[in-house]
Amino acid sequence: MSDIKNYIEENKDRFLDELFDLIRIPSISADPTHIDDMHKTAEAIKKSLIDAGVDKAEICETPTIPVVYAEKIIDEKLPTVLIYGHYDVQPVDPISLWDTDPFEPVIKKTELHPEGAIFGRGSSDDKGQVYMHVKAFEYMVKSNTLPCNVKFMIEGEEEIGSTSLGWYVERNKEKLKNDIILISDTGMISNSQPSITTSLRGIAHVEVEVTGPSRDLHSGLFGGAVANPITVLNKILSKLHNDNNEVTIPGFYNGIKKYTEAERAEIAKAPFVEEDYKKALNIDAVDGEAGYSTIERATIRPTLDVNGIWGGYTGEGSKTIIPSKANAKISMRLVPGQDPAEMTEALSKYLNSLAPDSVKIEVKGNRGGYAYVTPTNNNGYLAASKALKETFGIDSIPTGSGGSIPIVALFEKELGSKSILIGLGLESDAIHSPNEHFGVFNYLKGIETIPYFYKYYVELEK
């Protein structure tokens, strides 16, 4: 693989142009008006895999958004690597905070990315990281260095909880049979310090609607006599944490792992400068559960956050009303020992218990996924570690992630496979936020690193 760097340099502009074309398609899975864009993106992914050299590629319909499947089987006796990723992206709101069009990617130099970063929705999460695998595969096919079988499963619903992927996996176990799953939908510590994600938090998500009067009321005629749903909702939300920033849902912390001092000391070894962290986020102080470090709060502890709240009149000028309804979206990041369905039910019961008789409250759970932990002693992890050292010249560090990939735990349950999480994104990539970006260095370094994973994995499996 000595010529991988030359191949990347010779094809750099094409690699960027092809990724730009993919980013230009607004594949927002949360918005039903973009369903045609979802199918258009699936077709583009399929074509890119065919062009890269797979034996077959197909768009697999599901009850909702299609999955793209492709494979290249060179020898049934060799190991099989399954690549998982997603082609859907987050909504772009608030659009006013984007410096450039989110679906017209541009390269801009930044302090962290002197070689430039690709700005656009999905550049890091996850189109750019998916495309690293497509282009790495292309190189291995063209250079005749592909050492094992490869399967691709690229879905279009990760950002809305992989709604139909479980349905698809359960019905295609034989087709998806593999020895290891490789995923790039996470990040690393820095461009000079690679890391491998060894844990993901789970997730549960609900939407709350508080209803007071049957219609909006004149606040002068009815104010003080009728409950205001926005006021009630705010009071309820304020009770979901105590003064120590602990979640107050009864039983929320039952059964979760308690880390030893030695384990916490290992977590603390990851490079972290709190002042730099605050500067990057433009905050004056960190905040979170008492008794835990910032890294621990963001990785190994469960959390609850209000993701959005709305109700009443928000247009120009004033409209003095008591609104009929108020709404909020709430998510919980979960750790091993917490069941998403149980946590959703516990939150629903707690919210109902906090609501006064003067309003009605409805809670709808619409998303869930288990936490996941990857062992660091299997051949997949060891191969990833060797590959990163090959291309970065330094040992990688195992780290936990506060993010969630709901389908990973299901992969292990249904396919019996471990997942290895090699992400090349950075915490500063602004995924899910305005001005999402992905370093050109990171994109190309991923293409360089992935073939070494295959090489070392097959060697370790012999």
Secondary structure, DSSP 8 states (H G I E B T S, - for coil): -TTHHHHHHHHHHHHHHHHHHHHTS--BTT-GGGHHHHHHHHHHHHHHHHHHT-SEEEEE--SSS-EEEEEE-S-TTS-EEEEEEE--B----SGGG-SS-TTS-EEE--SS-TT-EEESTTTTTTHHHHHHHHHHHHHHHHTT---SEEEEEEES-GGGT-TTHHHHHHH-TTTT--SEEEE--SB-S-SSS-EEEEEE-EEEEEEEEEE-SSS-EEHHHHBTTB--HHHHHHHHHHTSB-TT--B-STTTTTT-----HHHHHHHTTS---HHHHHHHHT-SS---STTS-HHHHHHTS-EEEEEEEEES--SSS---EE-SEEEEEEEEEE-TT--HHHHHHHHHHHHHHHS-TTSEEEEEEEEEE--EE--SSSHHHHHHHHHHHHHHSS--EEEEES---THHHHHHHHH---EEE---B-GGG-TTSTT-EEEHHHHHHHHHHHHHHHHHHHHHH-
